[in-house]
Amino acid sequence: MLSKRIISCLDVRDGKLAKSVKFVDTKDIGDPVEKARFYYEQGLDELVMYDITASSDNRGIMIDVVDRVAQQVFIPFSVGGGLRSVEDCSKVLLAGAEKINVNSAAVKNPQLIAEASKAFGAQCVVLSMDVLKVDVSKEIPSGYEIVINGGRTRMGIDAIEWAKRGEELGAGELVVNSIDADGTKEGYEINLTRTIVEAVTIPVIASGGGGTPEHMYEVLTEGKASAALIASMLHYGEYTVAQCKQYLHDRGVKVRMV
């Protein structure tokens, strides 16, 4: 059995670490480079960094921040935000990232997934999905809708179908972020996570709502996720990576111990 992974997310706005609740009320909370190094030294398995306003501002990602973070961590490092072409993805990888995250641009141009997968390999391409719970309809039969541009634009696309399409196009991994749970620290959207895990064969990272190690345990077991992404519970010093891993280990979840 593969070990479950703990991944931390750095949301970056104007070069500063930021945090929001349900994609609104975003506050600057520190230096992403310092946090990256700190979490790496604690034994984090992987790190994800998102330039959260690159797509909505219609600009490229801040490569200098990617470069500075990459110099501080020696674990898998994934980067997203404003990646619209294979060339954009290449710049991020050359700056030190191991994986690229595509989100809004991939929804607008799904071939970006295929092109990036062909250029760099599926293991390098992560499809991030921002998902909103909505009423079930003919257009959205699962009741989960894809939203882009940092939670600003609803797309009328069913999240489960988009997950399957992403895998078909060549994504090697999915990040499933629940907008409804984002930043609440009240627990992951278990049903959403499990439904997507059961619809695809590639690893699924659960994101949005992690507030305690118990929440992580629930999404890794009941939700069947391959990894739990956490932010607030680390950023605000409520838990350490080691505490989270020890809790999971004690509950019988296989993790890479520090």
SENUGU-56048 format. One record per residue (C-alpha): x, y, z; residue in three letters. Coordinates in Angstrom, 2 decimals. Layout:
% SENUGU-56048
X/Y/Z/Ala .
...
***
This chain:
% SENUGU-56048
0.00/0.00/0.00/Met .
1.31/3.43/-0.91/Leu .
1.80/5.92/1.89/Ser .
-0.76/8.68/2.19/Lys .
0.73/12.12/1.64/Arg .
0.45/15.35/3.57/Ile .
0.72/18.37/1.30/Ile .
0.70/22.01/2.29/Ser .
-0.62/24.76/0.07/Cys .
0.85/28.23/-0.22/Leu .
-1.63/30.67/-1.73/Asp .
0.40/33.65/-2.89/Val .
-0.93/37.13/-3.73/Arg .
1.45/39.91/-4.76/Asp .
4.36/37.82/-3.51/Gly .
2.89/37.35/-0.02/Lys .
1.34/34.30/1.61/Leu .
-2.44/34.76/1.72/Ala .
-5.43/32.90/3.11/Lys .
-9.14/33.20/2.40/Ser .
-12.38/31.61/3.55/Val .
-14.54/30.24/0.75/Lys .
-12.37/32.23/-1.70/Phe .
-13.27/35.62/-0.15/Val .
-11.95/37.82/2.68/Asp .
-8.37/37.12/1.62/Thr .
-5.70/38.27/4.10/Lys .
-1.92/38.44/3.86/Asp .
-0.41/36.24/6.56/Ile .
3.33/36.02/5.95/Gly .
6.27/35.16/3.72/Asp .
5.77/32.09/1.49/Pro .
9.50/31.39/1.27/Val .
9.93/31.25/5.04/Glu .
6.85/29.02/5.44/Lys .
8.03/26.69/2.68/Ala .
11.36/26.13/4.37/Arg .
9.72/25.69/7.78/Phe .
7.27/23.04/6.55/Tyr .
9.99/21.22/4.63/Tyr .
12.10/20.99/7.78/Glu .
9.06/19.64/9.67/Gln .
8.83/16.68/7.30/Gly .
6.16/17.74/4.81/Leu .
5.74/15.31/1.91/Asp .
4.95/17.79/-0.85/Glu .
4.37/21.50/-1.36/Leu .
1.93/23.28/-3.67/Val .
2.07/26.97/-4.49/Met .
-0.72/28.88/-6.23/Tyr .
-0.47/32.43/-7.54/Asp .
-4.13/33.03/-6.72/Ile .
-4.69/36.21/-8.76/Thr .
-2.66/35.39/-11.88/Ala .
-5.66/34.07/-13.83/Ser .
-8.14/36.73/-12.71/Ser .
-5.56/39.47/-13.38/Asp .
-4.78/37.91/-16.77/Asn .
-1.04/37.80/-16.11/Arg .
1.69/35.22/-15.83/Gly .
2.86/33.63/-12.61/Ile .
5.50/35.33/-10.45/Met .
8.51/33.26/-11.46/Ile .
10.79/34.94/-8.92/Asp .
8.65/33.61/-6.05/Val .
8.70/30.11/-7.58/Val .
12.49/30.27/-7.84/Asp .
12.96/31.46/-4.24/Arg .
10.67/28.77/-2.83/Val .
12.31/26.04/-4.94/Ala .
15.69/26.93/-3.47/Gln .
14.39/26.22/0.03/Gln .
12.66/22.84/-0.36/Val .
13.85/19.43/-1.51/Phe .
10.52/17.64/-1.77/Ile .
8.08/17.50/-4.72/Pro .
7.02/21.07/-5.46/Phe .
3.97/21.84/-7.58/Ser .
3.06/25.27/-8.93/Val .
-0.07/26.77/-10.48/Gly .
-1.66/30.07/-11.40/Gly .
-1.70/31.79/-14.77/Gly .
-0.28/28.83/-16.71/Leu .
-1.86/29.12/-20.16/Arg .
0.62/27.38/-22.46/Ser .
3.33/24.72/-22.57/Val .
5.83/27.59/-22.62/Glu .
4.39/28.96/-19.35/Asp .
4.64/25.49/-17.82/Cys .
8.22/25.10/-19.00/Ser .
9.24/28.35/-17.28/Lys .
7.86/27.11/-13.96/Val .
9.67/23.78/-14.27/Leu .
12.92/25.51/-15.17/Leu .
12.49/27.69/-12.07/Ala .
12.58/24.57/-9.90/Gly .
9.07/23.09/-9.75/Ala .
8.61/19.32/-10.28/Glu .
4.94/19.56/-11.26/Lys .
2.68/22.09/-12.90/Ile .
-0.91/22.77/-11.81/Asn .
-3.40/23.85/-14.45/Val .
-6.88/25.07/-13.58/Asn .
-8.74/27.95/-15.23/Ser .
-6.75/27.87/-18.48/Ala .
-7.34/24.12/-18.81/Ala .
-11.09/24.57/-18.47/Val .
-11.01/27.19/-21.24/Lys .
-8.59/25.14/-23.38/Asn .
-8.63/21.44/-22.40/Pro .
-5.93/20.64/-24.97/Gln .
-3.49/22.38/-22.65/Leu .
-3.60/19.25/-20.47/Ile .
-2.80/17.00/-23.42/Ala .
-0.05/19.26/-24.69/Glu .
1.60/19.55/-21.28/Ala .
1.32/15.81/-20.69/Ser .
2.95/15.08/-24.03/Lys .
5.72/17.61/-23.38/Ala .
6.56/16.75/-19.78/Phe .
4.84/13.45/-18.95/Gly .
1.58/12.78/-17.13/Ala .
3.39/12.50/-13.78/Gln .
4.24/16.19/-14.11/Cys .
0.72/17.46/-14.86/Val .
-1.76/18.15/-12.07/Val .
-5.31/19.25/-12.83/Leu .
-6.65/21.48/-10.06/Ser .
-10.41/21.79/-9.78/Met .
-12.29/24.43/-7.79/Asp .
-15.69/22.95/-7.08/Val .
-18.94/24.50/-5.83/Leu .
-21.91/22.51/-4.49/Lys .
-25.04/23.46/-6.46/Val .
-28.52/22.15/-7.10/Asp .
-28.67/18.98/-9.18/Val .
-29.69/19.72/-12.75/Ser .
-29.47/18.24/-16.23/Lys .
-26.34/20.31/-16.79/Glu .
-24.80/19.45/-13.40/Ile .
-26.11/15.93/-12.57/Pro .
-23.65/15.40/-9.70/Ser .
-24.55/18.67/-7.96/Gly .
-20.92/19.81/-8.13/Tyr .
-19.93/22.57/-10.56/Glu .
-16.53/23.71/-11.84/Ile .
-15.68/27.35/-11.04/Val .
-12.66/29.23/-12.42/Ile .
-10.77/32.51/-11.97/Asn .
-10.29/32.08/-8.24/Gly .
-13.91/31.25/-7.53/Gly .
-15.30/34.11/-9.60/Arg .
-16.74/32.40/-12.69/Thr .
-19.16/29.45/-12.70/Arg .
-18.73/27.35/-15.83/Met .
-21.79/25.11/-16.02/Gly .
-19.51/22.06/-16.14/Ile .
-20.10/18.99/-13.98/Asp .
-17.07/18.37/-11.75/Ala .
-17.18/14.58/-12.02/Ile .
-17.26/14.68/-15.81/Glu .
-14.43/17.22/-15.85/Trp .
-12.33/14.98/-13.60/Ala .
-12.78/12.05/-15.97/Lys .
-12.06/14.26/-18.97/Arg .
-8.89/15.54/-17.33/Gly .
-7.62/12.01/-16.83/Glu .
-8.41/11.11/-20.43/Glu .
-6.45/14.14/-21.65/Leu .
-3.36/13.14/-19.71/Gly .
-3.44/14.61/-16.21/Ala .
-1.51/12.42/-13.78/Gly .
-3.14/13.72/-10.62/Glu .
-6.12/15.78/-9.47/Leu .
-6.47/18.40/-6.76/Val .
-10.12/18.64/-5.75/Val .
-10.75/21.86/-3.84/Asn .
-14.17/22.41/-2.29/Ser .
-15.04/26.10/-2.39/Ile .
-17.74/25.52/0.24/Asp .
-15.21/24.05/2.68/Ala .
-12.24/26.27/1.79/Asp .
-10.66/27.91/4.82/Gly .
-13.47/26.91/7.17/Thr .
-11.40/24.33/9.10/Lys .
-14.66/22.39/9.56/Glu .
-13.68/19.30/7.55/Gly .
-13.26/18.24/3.94/Tyr .
-16.11/17.63/1.52/Glu .
-15.98/13.86/1.90/Ile .
-18.72/12.99/-0.59/Asn .
-17.17/15.12/-3.35/Leu .
-13.74/13.62/-2.77/Thr .
-14.93/10.02/-2.69/Arg .
-17.14/10.45/-5.75/Thr .
-14.22/11.75/-7.82/Ile .
-11.82/9.10/-6.48/Val .
-14.26/6.42/-7.60/Glu .
-14.66/8.03/-11.05/Ala .
-10.94/8.10/-11.97/Val .
-7.86/5.89/-11.65/Thr .
-5.27/8.62/-10.95/Ile .
-4.39/9.95/-7.47/Pro .
-6.75/12.52/-5.94/Val .
-5.61/15.19/-3.49/Ile .
-8.37/16.46/-1.19/Ala .
-8.34/20.20/-0.56/Ser .
-10.47/22.63/1.39/Gly .
-11.66/22.42/4.98/Gly .
-8.85/20.66/6.83/Gly .
-8.81/21.92/10.41/Gly .
-7.72/18.96/12.54/Thr .
-5.84/15.68/12.07/Pro .
-9.21/13.93/12.47/Glu .
-10.45/15.70/9.34/His .
-7.39/14.42/7.49/Met .
-8.03/10.89/8.73/Tyr .
-11.64/11.05/7.52/Glu .
-10.78/12.23/4.00/Val .
-7.93/9.74/3.62/Leu .
-10.08/6.80/4.74/Thr .
-13.76/7.54/4.13/Glu .
-12.98/9.92/1.27/Gly .
-10.37/7.54/-0.20/Lys .
-8.02/10.41/-1.09/Ala .
-4.36/9.71/-1.84/Ser .
-3.31/12.89/-0.07/Ala .
-4.69/15.59/2.18/Ala .
-3.83/19.20/1.44/Leu .
-3.67/21.47/4.48/Ile .
-3.11/25.18/4.87/Ala .
-4.76/27.10/7.73/Ser .
-4.02/24.51/10.40/Met .
-0.31/24.84/9.64/Leu .
-0.19/28.52/8.73/His .
-1.70/29.59/12.04/Tyr .
0.47/27.26/14.10/Gly .
-2.39/25.10/15.37/Glu .
-0.66/21.85/14.39/Tyr .
2.72/20.73/13.09/Thr .
3.37/18.30/10.26/Val .
4.81/15.83/12.79/Ala .
1.68/15.99/14.96/Gln .
-0.53/15.31/11.96/Cys .
1.58/12.37/10.84/Lys .
1.74/10.87/14.33/Gln .
-2.04/11.07/14.65/Tyr .
-2.56/9.35/11.30/Leu .
0.06/6.71/12.09/His .
-1.58/5.97/15.44/Asp .
-4.93/5.51/13.64/Arg .
-3.41/2.96/11.25/Gly .
-2.89/5.20/8.22/Val .
0.39/4.54/6.42/Lys .
2.41/7.77/6.24/Val .
6.08/8.64/5.86/Arg .
7.13/9.37/9.42/Met .
9.58/12.18/10.14/Val .
***
